[in-house]
Amino acid sequence: MLDRQRARAIYRTSLIAVAGNALLSVSKIAAGLFSGSLAVTGDGIDSATDIITSFVTMIAAQIISKPPDVRHPYGHRRAEAVATKIVAFIIFFIGVQLIITTVTGILEGKVREIPGILALVVTLISIAGKTTLAVILFREGKKNRSAMLLANAQNMRNDIFISVSVLSGLIFTYAFRMPVIDYVVAILVSLWIIKSAIQIFLESSLEVMDGLKDESLYNIIFTAVGEVPGAANPHRTRIRCIGDMYIISLDIEVHPEIKVREGHSIAAAVEEKIKERLENVYDIIVHVEPSGNVERDEKYGLSEKNIND
């Protein structure tokens, strides 16, 4: 039920982003064409690409809500990481396109024209609209622990900088008669957008490669095991993320003479104790071993000893 609620929240937020970007895109393109401003028209086209980005998150929201099946026994939450990568590529493409356009303008000696009043008003409205969308996406992204909503929120923030750079560049260009500043601002914004895209891509890659951003979670697990009577030496511990959830597996040692039922009870107590300390746990696998057991070929996972080395 919680999975479906989260998917619905992501879908609803993405739908708001689609509607908002569609309205802003049409307004800016129309105002740019009417006033003869290529800058505002280009900004409108950029907003049109944001519609595609939001559609990607909407589709991903539908996929992650599907239950596990034979081909996907862990569910479909990894679709969120895939969608986040797509968003990162779109943001990267926008940044590269902006810097190419700027460099081309420099080489051709182009000077941007001052847009008419309508274009300026629409651009200011666009900044306000993008700010509102960014706030909504950041809020819902953090609330639902959605990497792709947060990535889309960064995309909205990038658009704010693009629109602001257009206005500030024009002001410096014509008010202070320094046209080079317009291009400098555009290049700096382009580099900032590209950096943002690379950062989003690398963060999503961490999940795809079963990595973990917050390494302190291991110490939380080791502390939880230490609070369970009869459980000792947590080792071969592994944590991986699927969307906003954690899958945890670990080995523990128990007294070698206890019955199977007792060992199972200790393992179940370890699971409950970990769930008390960690939120968003998707699954926990606890393997029980007799005290002093040594397996030389155990290559994966962490223990209290090697995480603190």
C-alpha positions in Angstrom: 0.0 0.0 0.0 2.8 2.4 0.9 4.5 1.6 -2.4 1.4 2.5 -4.3 1.0 5.7 -2.3 4.6 6.7 -3.1 4.1 5.9 -6.8 0.9 8.0 -6.9 2.7 10.9 -5.2 5.5 10.8 -7.7 3.1 10.5 -10.6 1.0 13.4 -9.4 4.0 15.6 -8.9 5.3 14.7 -12.3 1.9 15.6 -13.8 2.1 19.0 -12.2 5.5 19.5 -13.7 4.2 18.5 -17.2 1.3 20.9 -17.0 3.5 23.8 -15.6 6.2 23.3 -18.1 3.7 23.0 -21.0 2.2 26.4 -20.0 5.5 28.1 -19.6 6.9 26.7 -22.8 3.9 27.8 -24.9 4.0 31.3 -23.3 7.7 31.8 -23.9 7.8 30.5 -27.4 4.8 32.7 -28.3 6.2 35.8 -26.6 9.7 35.2 -28.2 8.3 34.9 -31.7 6.0 37.8 -31.2 8.7 40.1 -29.9 11.5 38.8 -32.1 13.6 37.5 -29.2 15.6 34.4 -30.0 16.8 34.1 -26.4 13.2 33.9 -25.0 12.2 31.5 -27.8 15.2 29.3 -27.0 14.2 29.4 -23.3 10.7 28.2 -24.3 12.2 25.3 -26.3 14.3 24.4 -23.3 11.1 24.3 -21.2 9.6 22.0 -23.8 12.4 19.5 -23.2 11.4 19.6 -19.5 8.0 18.2 -20.5 9.8 15.1 -21.8 11.7 14.8 -18.5 8.5 14.9 -16.5 6.9 12.3 -18.8 9.9 10.1 -18.0 9.3 10.3 -14.3 5.5 9.7 -14.8 6.3 6.5 -16.7 8.8 5.4 -14.1 6.2 6.1 -11.4 3.8 3.6 -13.1 6.6 1.0 -13.4 7.8 1.1 -9.8 4.3 0.6 -8.5 4.1 -2.9 -10.1 4.5 -5.9 -7.7 7.3 -8.4 -7.9 7.1 -11.1 -10.6 9.1 -14.0 -11.8 11.4 -11.9 -13.9 11.7 -9.2 -11.3 11.6 -10.9 -7.9 12.9 -7.8 -6.1 10.2 -5.6 -7.7 10.5 -2.7 -10.2 12.0 0.0 -8.0 15.3 0.1 -10.0 13.2 1.7 -12.8 13.7 4.9 -10.7 17.4 4.8 -11.1 17.1 4.2 -14.8 14.8 7.2 -15.1 17.2 9.3 -13.1 19.9 8.5 -15.6 17.7 9.5 -18.5 17.0 12.8 -16.7 20.7 13.3 -16.2 21.3 12.8 -20.0 18.6 15.3 -20.8 20.1 17.9 -18.4 23.6 17.2 -19.9 22.3 17.7 -23.4 20.7 21.0 -22.5 24.0 22.2 -20.9 26.0 21.2 -24.0 23.5 22.8 -26.4 23.6 26.0 -24.5 27.4 26.2 -24.5 27.5 25.3 -28.2 25.0 28.0 -29.0 27.0 30.5 -26.9 30.4 29.7 -28.5 28.8 29.8 -31.9 27.5 33.3 -31.2 30.9 34.4 -30.1 32.6 33.0 -33.2 30.0 34.6 -35.5 30.1 37.9 -33.6 26.3 37.8 -32.8 24.8 40.3 -30.3 21.6 39.4 -28.6 18.7 41.8 -29.1 16.8 43.3 -26.3 13.4 41.6 -26.1 10.2 43.5 -26.1 8.2 44.2 -22.9 6.1 41.1 -23.4 9.1 38.9 -23.6 10.6 40.4 -20.5 7.3 40.0 -18.6 7.0 36.3 -19.7 10.6 35.6 -18.7 9.9 37.0 -15.2 6.8 34.9 -15.0 8.8 31.9 -16.1 11.3 32.5 -13.4 8.5 32.6 -10.8 6.9 29.5 -12.3 10.1 27.5 -12.5 10.8 28.4 -8.9 7.4 27.2 -7.8 7.9 23.9 -9.7 11.4 23.4 -8.2 10.1 23.9 -4.7 7.3 21.4 -5.3 9.6 18.8 -6.8 12.3 19.2 -4.1 9.6 18.9 -1.3 8.0 15.8 -2.8 11.3 14.3 -3.8 12.6 14.5 -0.2 9.3 13.4 1.3 9.1 10.3 -0.9 12.9 9.8 -1.1 12.7 9.9 -4.9 16.0 10.4 -6.6 14.4 11.1 -10.0 12.1 13.8 -8.6 15.1 15.4 -6.9 17.0 15.2 -10.3 14.0 16.8 -12.0 14.0 19.5 -9.3 17.6 20.3 -10.1 16.6 20.5 -13.7 14.0 23.1 -12.8 16.6 25.0 -10.8 18.9 24.9 -13.8 16.1 26.5 -15.9 15.9 29.3 -13.3 19.6 30.1 -13.8 19.2 30.0 -17.6 16.3 32.6 -17.5 18.1 34.7 -15.0 21.3 34.6 -17.0 19.3 35.8 -20.1 18.0 38.8 -18.2 21.3 39.6 -16.4 23.3 39.2 -19.5 21.0 41.6 -21.5 21.2 44.1 -18.7 25.0 44.1 -18.6 25.2 44.0 -22.4 23.0 47.0 -23.2 23.0 49.0 -20.0 26.8 48.9 -19.5 27.7 48.3 -23.1 29.7 45.2 -22.3 28.3 42.5 -24.7 31.1 40.0 -23.7 29.5 39.6 -20.2 26.3 38.1 -21.8 28.4 35.3 -23.3 30.5 34.8 -20.1 27.4 34.4 -18.0 25.9 31.9 -20.5 29.1 29.8 -20.5 29.3 29.7 -16.7 25.6 28.6 -16.5 26.3 25.9 -19.1 29.2 24.5 -17.2 27.2 24.6 -14.0 24.3 22.6 -15.7 26.8 20.0 -17.1 28.3 19.6 -13.7 24.9 19.1 -12.2 24.1 16.4 -14.8 27.3 14.5 -14.2 26.7 14.6 -10.4 23.1 13.2 -10.9 24.4 10.5 -13.2 27.1 9.4 -10.8 24.7 9.3 -7.8 22.3 7.1 -9.8 25.2 4.8 -10.8 25.9 4.1 -7.2 22.5 2.4 -6.8 22.8 0.5 -10.1 26.2 -0.9 -9.0 24.7 -1.9 -5.6 26.7 0.9 -3.8 25.8 2.7 -0.7 26.0 6.5 -0.1 25.6 6.5 3.6 28.3 4.2 5.0 27.2 4.9 8.6 24.3 2.4 8.1 26.7 -0.4 8.7 27.6 0.7 12.2 23.9 1.1 12.9 23.4 -2.5 11.9 26.3 -3.8 14.0 25.0 -1.9 17.0 21.6 -3.4 16.6 23.0 -6.9 16.4 25.0 -6.2 19.6 21.7 -5.5 21.4 20.2 -9.0 20.7 21.1 -11.6 23.3 22.8 -14.6 21.8 23.8 -12.9 18.5 27.5 -12.1 17.9 30.1 -11.2 15.3 28.0 -9.7 12.5 30.0 -10.2 9.3 29.6 -10.5 5.6 27.2 -7.7 5.9 25.9 -6.1 2.7 23.5 -3.2 2.0 22.1 -2.2 -1.3 19.4 0.2 -2.4 16.4 -0.4 -4.6 14.8 3.0 -5.1 14.2 4.4 -1.6 14.5 1.0 0.2 17.3 -1.0 1.6 18.0 -4.8 1.2 20.3 -6.1 3.9 22.0 -9.4 4.3 24.4 -10.5 7.0 25.8 -13.5 8.9 25.7 -13.8 12.6 27.2 -16.3 15.0 25.3 -18.1 17.8 26.2 -20.8 20.4 26.9 -24.0 18.4 24.8 -26.2 20.8 21.5 -24.4 20.6 18.5 -25.8 18.8 17.5 -24.7 15.3 14.4 -23.0 16.7 16.5 -20.9 19.1 18.8 -19.9 16.3 15.8 -18.9 14.2 14.4 -16.8 17.1 17.7 -15.0 17.5 17.8 -14.2 13.7 14.2 -13.0 13.8 15.1 -10.7 16.8 18.1 -9.3 14.8 15.7 -8.5 11.9 13.3 -6.7 14.2 16.1 -4.8 16.0 17.5 -3.6 12.6 14.1 -2.5 11.5 13.7 -0.5 14.7 16.8 1.5 13.9 16.5 1.8 10.1 13.6 3.1 8.1 12.7 1.9 4.6 13.9 -1.6 5.0 12.7 -3.7 2.0 14.1 -7.1 3.1 16.6 -8.5 5.6 18.4 -11.9 5.2 20.2 -13.2 8.3 22.4 -16.3 8.0 23.1 -18.1 11.2 26.5 -19.7 11.9 28.0 -21.5 14.9 30.5 -19.5 16.9 34.0 -19.8 15.7 33.0 -20.8 12.2 35.6 -19.8 9.6 34.9 -19.8 5.8 38.0 -18.7 3.9 36.2 -18.1 0.6 33.9 -15.4 2.0 35.0 -12.5 -0.2 32.1 -10.0 0.1 30.5 -8.0 2.8 31.7 -6.0 5.8 32.2 -6.7 9.6 32.8 -4.4 12.5 36.5 -5.0 12.2 37.1 -4.2 8.5 34.7 -1.2 8.4 36.7 0.6 11.1 40.1 -0.3 9.7 
